[in-house]
Amino acid sequence: MIKSMTGFGRAECNTDTKSLIIEMKAVNHRYSDISFKMPKVLAPFEIQMRNVLKEYITRGKVDLFFTYQDKSEGNQKISYNQELAGEYVSYMKQMSEQFDLPYELRAGQLAKFPDVLTIEEVPTDEEALWQFVEPVLREACTGFLEARKTEGKRLYEDLIGKLDHMLTIVDAVEERFPDIIKEYRAKLVDKVKDLLEGATIEESRIAAEVTIFADKLCVDEEIVRLRSHVAGAKEILEQADHSESNTESIGRKLDFLAQEMNREANTILSKANDLVVSNYGIDLKTEIERVREQIQNIE
């Protein structure tokens, strides 16, 4: 199935002790470029997260945003440095005796001395935390993938429509060609009559001149190749749309065909000696460029 490189996914989980929100969005990129914005406590899981994302994403610039809260009350503890507190007391007594000062020390005062009491983070149970995070990440990826598939369906329909429109332009160019020859022949006969002041000229000479002109303008080969490229592009799209396998390479194949289409359109324009065909050629190049822009959105 065709997938777009643009997409959005979101998942959320709340428990009595934890809450987590994961949002992910993507835009076009030639390769896979994944970035994370998450709290420090989740940083150790980046490698595991990337391995999960590989199952869902092959190309695109993807940004993931994590909002995590630990609601448990036991995630911090107070540590009491008894040895250091004893040293403070000992030196305070020594100073009192040495300088004949009253010795007054309360426990509350001692607790305020540096490093007597410290607050420490309780070590995180990483295995349990990852078991909490992974299902939420996969849920976000699933929603993200569905969004890409939905957008990919729109891409498929739009590209098929543009390719069909290109065929109508090619048909119009082909239909116009006999009229160009007729108009040229009529102008040539009128011009010769004017030059020869009404005298007749051999029909064979007129026919020969018209044949030379027609050869110069002939775009039959270009039209055949254009139709072939358009048919090839539609076939690739239709096969990909009905396939559940990885469609990573179809963007490159379609881009190559679009380049070839553009080459044939340029040749038609260079051969055109007719305003109508020139306009058709410009329309054709415009549509090809639109196709190429849309192809860049395919994963």
Helices and strands as residue ranges (DSSP letters): E 7-14, E 18-27, E 32-37, G 40-45, H 46-54, E 60-70, E 76-80, H 82-98, H 107-111, E 117-121, H 126-195, H 203-217, H 220-241, H 250-271, H 275-295
